[in-house]
Amino acid sequence: MRRLCLIALSGALVLVGAGCTTEPDTAAQPAGTPAAAPAAPSVAPGGPAPAPGAVSSTAAAAGDAALKGNSAAICDQATTTGAHAGATFAQDLKLLIDAESAQDSAAVSQARSKTARDVQNYAYALADMGKLASEPDLKKALTTMSKQVGALKGDVRKLDATRLAGLQATLDKACGKG
């Protein structure tokens, strides 16, 4: 059963990055346009401190300025962020399964906390990119994806390959890739 869950998640996560590369499309960026910065981890007031090496708020603001209204850059960032989230979710599921198999309640608790943070960070990143988008279809696709990811409530086992494929297709269409 656990192996089946892992295989299903792996298949779903492949769909998140289907047809996309993590390399920026230099033809789509006008000369002199700065490359988009990686999405900064969101930290709620009173929340945990950012991880070492996290992007500072100044750097995040500069990245936001580079993305604002730039649909091609937002699409590239959404693709990169989605691929990273997919890999992270697969690792989170493995971590959770391993902790449960070892019957280690402390490790299970840590794995659930990490997974919840990772899911929340991805949902926030999608919502933030949606706020920066100027094209209505792109804004709607990112906002919808954010809500769907947020609805997982940190449980990567709730990932549905069909739903993820539909969301990715919507994003691809909004980005002119579908």
C-alpha positions, -999 to 999 in steps of 0.1 A, spaced: 0 0 0 28 25 9 46 16 -22 15 22 -43 11 57 -26 46 66 -34 42 55 -70 10 75 -73 26 105 -58 56 102 -81 34 101 -111 14 131 -100 45 151 -93 59 143 -127 28 160 -141 34 191 -121 65 198 -142 53 181 -174 64 198 -206 84 224 -187 120 230 -181 137 247 -152 159 267 -176 147 302 -182 136 310 -218 161 336 -227 143 344 -260 112 354 -240 132 379 -218 141 412 -233 177 421 -231 186 438 -199 157 422 -180 170 407 -147 164 370 -142 136 362 -118 148 354 -83 137 322 -67 105 324 -46 113 334 -11 99 313 17 69 330 33 71 335 71 40 345 90 44 369 119 54 349 150 63 320 127 96 302 125 127 320 113 136 315 77 161 288 69 198 297 65 203 309 30 167 321 26 161 351 5 159 384 25 129 406 23 149 431 3 159 405 -23 123 392 -24 110 427 -31 136 430 -59 124 397 -73 88 408 -71 97 439 -90 113 419 -117 83 396 -120 54 421 -116 34 421 -149 60 400 -167 39 370 -176 68 351 -192 90 354 -161 60 345 -138 53 314 -159 90 304 -157 90 310 -119 58 290 -115 73 261 -134 105 262 -114 87 265 -81 63 237 -91 92 214 -100 109 221 -67 76 216 -47 70 183 -65 104 170 -55 100 183 -19 65 167 -16 80 133 -28 107 136 -2 81 146 25 60 116 17 90 92 19 100 108 52 65 104 66 62 68 54 97 59 69 88 76 102 55 57 104 71 24 95 96 29 123 68 37 146 86 67 159 60 92 171 86 121 174 98 115 138 62 113 126 54 146 143 84 162 127 76 148 93 40 161 95 52 196 106 78 197 78 52 186 52 26 211 64 53 239 61 63 228 27 27 227 14 19 261 30 50 276 14 41 264 -20 5 276 -17 18 310 -6 43 312 -34 16 305 -60 -7 331 -44 22 356 -44 29 350 -81 -9 353 -88 -8 388 -72 21 398 -95 4 385 -127 -14 411 -149 -30 387 -173 -64 375 -159 -60 339 -171 -26 336 -155 -37 353 -123 -68 329 -121 -46 298 -128 -21 306 -101 -48 316 -76 -68 284 -82 -36 263 -78 -28 281 -46 -63 273 -32 -60 237 -43 -26 232 -27 -37 250 5 -67 227 7 -43 198 12 -38 212 48 -2 198 47 -12 163 38 7 153 7 -13 120 6 -43 140 -6 -26 148 -39 -48 137 -68 -30 131 -101 -61 141 -121 -65 174 -102 -28 182 -105 -28 174 -142 -59 197 -147 -43 225 -128 -10 222 -147 -30 222 -180 -47 254 -169 -13 270 -160 2 258 -193 -27 273 -212 -24 306 -193 13 306 -201 7 299 -238 22 264 -236 -9 243 -241 
